[in-house]
Amino acid sequence: MNKDLQTILNKYGSLKEPFFFTISYDLSQFYVKPLKELSSDIKFEINEKISSKLSHKESLIKTPIPFNKYKKSFDTLQNHIKEGNSYILNLTAKTKIETKFTLDEIYEKANAKYKLKFFDEFVCFSPEKFIEIKKNKIATYPMKGTIDSSIENASAKILGNIKEMAEHTMVVDLLRNDLGIVANKIKVEKFRYIDKINAGDKKLLQVSSKISGQLDENWHTKIGDILTALLPAGSITGTPKKKTVEILKENEDYDRGFYTGIFGVYDGNSLNSCVMIRFIEKDEEGNLYYKSGGGITCDSNVEDEYKELIDKVYLPF
């Protein structure tokens, strides 16, 4: 737990000072600034309603990690599942990409609910809300389950898939428990509803749920406590969370950094945030890497999971 992060967030919340925040996956890095002081090198948008139309198709040159390397990590995670150390683990990797667009151009063109361009370091265009707080009510929206919408009866197939059902149910249960740490009267308001999102040259169906709870009137003074208690997000780690994070750290041979962390805005009255998936990072040499992943359970098929990892590498315009 990062005490400095907690203190800063609690302070701005206590003052009802509108601010922007982004926090890395392991909470070791963060950037918190009042909106009135925000650098012009940080751009963000939160769009609750986005167009479902693709204006045109843009391809990427992708160089994913070799299948054998991915399979080695996958097999290790399966062993941990068999030993009862974890039930679901969100395995991620980075894919080198080539595109004619700059980070600024990708940000401007991207069609997504949540968009962030952070200096010249990374751009994110996430479809996944993390938590939202309005009028003392907190809600979280775990997203788990993806299928190409062009597949015949795609909705019925994803909702009827036993592996996907088990994976989603475990994440919902984890998030219910997480919300119970900071809120009361926890309930699942919607279970496994479908969103259609743009994924470059195709459209994907993604399965989400909505879980809510009630906060105390003074939640503004505890924003830091709330966020640090809930992070990292259950949908991009697994369950049980602490042990799963340890296993993932041993098996992912790169630093997630801000990828699968969160960004959001507090406006003095309410708070809105997202999980930073769909994420492109620039290294010091100017190379671009797209970070992606998916949930692994005992029923997972390694070829399918590898394909999903690559399918999630796209530009949403």
C-alpha positions in Angstrom: 0.0 0.0 0.0 1.3 3.4 -1.0 0.8 5.8 1.9 1.9 8.9 -0.1 -0.8 8.1 -2.7 -3.4 7.6 -0.1 -2.6 10.9 1.7 -2.7 13.0 -1.5 -6.0 11.5 -2.7 -7.6 12.0 0.7 -6.4 15.6 0.9 -7.8 16.6 -2.5 -11.1 14.8 -1.7 -11.4 16.5 1.7 -11.0 19.9 0.0 -13.5 18.9 -2.8 -10.7 19.9 -5.2 -11.3 18.5 -8.7 -8.4 16.4 -9.8 -7.0 13.9 -12.3 -5.3 10.7 -11.3 -3.5 7.7 -12.8 -2.1 4.9 -10.8 0.2 2.0 -12.0 -0.8 -1.7 -11.7 1.3 -2.3 -8.6 0.6 1.2 -7.1 4.4 2.0 -7.2 3.9 4.9 -9.6 1.2 7.5 -9.7 0.3 11.0 -11.0 -2.3 13.1 -9.2 -2.9 16.8 -10.1 -5.7 19.3 -9.6 -7.5 19.8 -12.9 -6.5 23.5 -12.9 -2.8 22.5 -12.8 -2.9 19.6 -15.3 -0.1 19.6 -17.9 -1.1 20.2 -21.5 0.9 17.0 -22.3 -1.8 15.0 -20.6 -5.0 14.6 -22.6 -8.1 12.6 -21.5 -11.7 12.0 -22.4 -14.5 10.1 -20.7 -17.4 9.3 -23.1 -20.2 7.3 -21.7 -21.8 6.9 -25.1 -19.6 6.2 -28.1 -20.2 5.5 -31.8 -20.5 1.9 -32.7 -19.5 2.7 -36.3 -15.9 2.2 -37.6 -15.0 5.1 -39.9 -12.3 3.1 -41.6 -10.0 0.1 -41.0 -6.4 0.5 -40.0 -4.1 -2.5 -39.7 -1.1 -2.9 -37.4 2.0 -4.9 -38.0 2.1 -7.1 -34.9 5.1 -9.1 -33.6 3.7 -11.0 -30.6 5.7 -13.2 -28.2 6.3 -16.6 -29.7 3.6 -19.2 -29.0 6.0 -21.6 -27.2 7.0 -18.8 -24.8 3.4 -18.0 -24.1 2.6 -21.7 -23.7 5.3 -22.1 -21.1 3.7 -19.4 -18.9 0.3 -20.8 -19.6 1.3 -24.3 -18.5 2.9 -22.9 -15.3 -0.3 -21.1 -14.5 -2.3 -24.3 -15.1 -0.1 -26.1 -12.6 -0.8 -23.4 -10.0 -4.5 -23.8 -10.7 -4.3 -27.6 -10.2 -2.4 -27.1 -6.9 -5.2 -24.8 -5.7 -3.0 -21.6 -5.6 -5.4 -19.7 -7.8 -8.6 -20.2 -9.7 -8.3 -17.5 -12.4 -5.2 -15.6 -13.5 -5.1 -12.7 -16.0 -2.0 -13.5 -18.1 -0.6 -10.6 -20.1 2.2 -9.9 -22.5 3.5 -7.2 -24.7 3.4 -7.2 -28.5 5.7 -5.0 -30.6 3.7 -3.1 -33.1 4.4 -0.8 -36.1 1.9 1.9 -37.2 2.1 5.1 -39.3 0.3 6.9 -36.5 1.9 8.8 -33.6 0.6 8.5 -30.0 -1.2 11.9 -30.4 -2.8 10.7 -33.7 -3.9 7.4 -32.1 -5.4 9.4 -29.2 -7.3 11.8 -31.4 -8.7 9.1 -33.7 -9.5 6.4 -31.1 -13.2 5.7 -30.4 -13.5 4.6 -26.8 -15.3 5.2 -23.5 -12.0 6.2 -21.8 -9.1 7.8 -23.6 -5.8 8.9 -22.1 -2.6 10.2 -23.7 0.1 10.5 -20.9 2.9 12.8 -22.0 4.8 11.0 -24.8 4.9 7.7 -22.8 1.7 5.9 -23.5 -1.9 6.1 -24.9 -4.8 4.1 -23.6 -8.3 3.7 -25.1 -10.2 1.6 -22.6 -13.7 0.1 -22.7 -13.7 -1.0 -19.1 -15.0 1.2 -16.3 -13.3 0.6 -12.9 -15.3 2.4 -10.2 -17.8 5.2 -10.3 -19.0 7.1 -7.2 -22.2 9.2 -7.3 -24.3 10.4 -4.4 -22.6 8.0 -1.9 -23.1 5.0 -4.2 -20.1 3.1 -5.5 -20.3 0.8 -8.5 -17.8 -1.3 -10.3 -18.1 -3.0 -13.7 -15.8 -6.0 -14.2 -15.3 -7.0 -17.8 -14.5 -10.6 -18.5 -15.2 -12.5 -21.7 -14.6 -11.6 -25.3 -15.8 -13.0 -28.7 -15.7 -11.8 -32.3 -19.2 -10.4 -33.1 -19.0 -11.8 -36.6 -19.2 -15.4 -35.3 -22.6 -16.9 -35.8 -24.8 -16.6 -32.7 -21.9 -14.8 -30.9 -23.9 -13.5 -28.0 -25.5 -16.9 -27.3 -22.1 -18.6 -27.6 -20.2 -16.3 -25.2 -23.1 -16.3 -22.6 -23.5 -20.1 -22.9 -19.8 -20.9 -22.7 -19.1 -22.8 -19.4 -15.5 -21.6 -19.2 -16.5 -18.0 -19.8 -19.3 -18.3 -17.2 -17.0 -19.7 -14.6 -14.3 -17.1 -15.3 -16.8 -14.2 -15.1 -18.5 -15.5 -12.0 -15.2 -15.8 -10.1 -14.3 -12.2 -11.0 -17.7 -10.9 -9.9 -17.4 -12.8 -6.6 -13.9 -11.2 -6.1 -15.2 -7.7 -6.9 -18.2 -8.2 -4.5 -15.7 -9.0 -1.8 -13.5 -6.1 -2.7 -16.4 -3.6 -2.6 -17.4 -5.1 0.8 -14.1 -3.7 2.2 -15.1 -0.1 1.5 -18.9 -0.1 1.3 -22.1 -1.6 2.6 -25.3 -3.2 1.1 -23.3 -4.8 -1.8 -25.4 -6.2 -4.6 -25.0 -7.4 -8.2 -27.3 -5.1 -10.2 -26.6 -6.6 -13.6 -25.0 -10.0 -14.3 -23.3 -10.7 -17.6 -24.5 -8.1 -20.0 -22.9 -7.5 -23.4 -21.2 -4.4 -24.9 -20.1 -4.2 -28.5 -16.8 -2.5 -29.0 -14.7 -1.5 -32.1 -11.5 -3.5 -32.5 -9.8 -2.2 -35.6 -10.9 -4.4 -38.5 -13.6 -6.2 -36.4 -16.1 -5.7 -33.6 -15.9 -7.6 -30.4 -18.6 -8.5 -27.9 -17.4 -8.1 -24.3 -19.3 -9.4 -21.2 -19.6 -7.2 -18.1 -21.5 -7.0 -14.8 -22.4 -4.2 -12.5 -21.9 -4.4 -8.7 -22.8 -1.6 -6.3 -22.6 -0.6 -2.7 -23.3 2.3 -0.3 -20.6 4.6 1.0 -20.6 6.8 4.1 -21.4 10.5 3.5 -17.8 11.4 4.2 -16.4 9.2 1.3 -14.8 12.3 -0.2 -12.2 12.3 2.6 -11.4 8.7 2.0 -10.8 8.5 -1.7 -7.2 7.4 -1.2 -8.3 4.6 1.3 -11.0 3.4 -1.2 -8.8 3.3 -4.3 -5.8 1.6 -2.6 -8.1 -0.9 -0.9 -9.6 -1.9 -4.3 -6.3 -2.0 -6.4 -5.1 -3.7 -8.4 -8.4 -4.4 -10.2 -9.7 -7.9 -9.8 -10.6 -8.3 -13.5 -6.9 -7.9 -14.5 -5.4 -10.0 -11.7 -7.5 -13.0 -10.5 -8.5 -14.8 -7.4 -7.4 -15.1 -4.7 -5.9 -11.7 -5.5 -2.8 -11.5 -3.3 -1.4 -15.0 -4.3 -2.4 -14.5 -7.9 -0.5 -11.2 -8.2 2.6 -13.0 -6.9 2.2 -15.8 -9.4 1.7 -13.3 -12.3 4.8 -11.4 -11.3 6.9 -14.6 -11.5 5.5 -15.5 -14.9 5.2 -12.2 -16.8 8.7 -11.4 -18.0 8.0 -7.6 -18.4 6.9 -4.7 -16.2 3.2 -3.9 -16.7 3.8 -0.4 -15.4 0.7 1.8 -15.9 -0.9 -0.9 -18.1 -3.8 -2.5 -16.1 -3.6 0.4 -13.6 -6.3 3.0 -13.5 -7.0 6.6 -14.5 -9.9 8.8 -13.6 -11.3 12.1 -12.5 -12.9 13.5 -9.4 -15.0 16.6 -10.1 -15.7 17.6 -6.5 -19.0 15.7 -6.4 -18.4 12.4 -8.1 -15.6 10.1 -9.2 -15.2 8.2 -12.5 -12.4 5.8 -13.4 -11.3 3.0 -15.8 -9.0 0.1 -15.9 -6.2 0.9 -18.4 -6.5 -2.0 -20.9 -6.1 -1.4 -24.6 -2.7 0.2 -24.0 0.2 1.3 -26.2 3.5 2.3 -24.7 6.6 3.9 -26.2 10.0 2.9 -25.0 13.2 5.1 -24.9 14.2 4.1 -28.4 10.8 5.1 -29.8 9.5 1.5 -30.3 5.8 0.9 -29.6 4.5 -2.0 -27.6 0.9 -3.0 -27.2 0.1 -4.7 -23.9 -2.8 -7.2 -23.8 -4.0 -10.4 -22.0 -6.8 -12.6 -20.9 -8.1 -14.7 -18.0 -6.8 -18.3 -17.6 -8.8 -20.9 -15.8 -8.7 -24.7 -15.6 -10.9 -24.9 -18.7 -8.8 -22.5 -20.9 -7.4 -23.7 -24.2 -3.8 -22.4 -24.9 -4.4 -21.8 -28.6 -7.6 -19.8 -28.0 -6.0 -17.7 -25.2 -3.0 -16.9 -27.5 -5.3 -15.9 -30.3 -7.3 -13.6 -27.8 -4.1 -12.0 -26.7 -3.3 -11.0 -30.3 -7.0 -10.2 -31.2 -6.9 -7.5 -28.5 -4.1 -5.7 -30.2 -5.9 -3.2 -32.4 -6.6 0.5 -33.1 -10.3 1.4 -32.5 -10.9 3.6 -35.5 
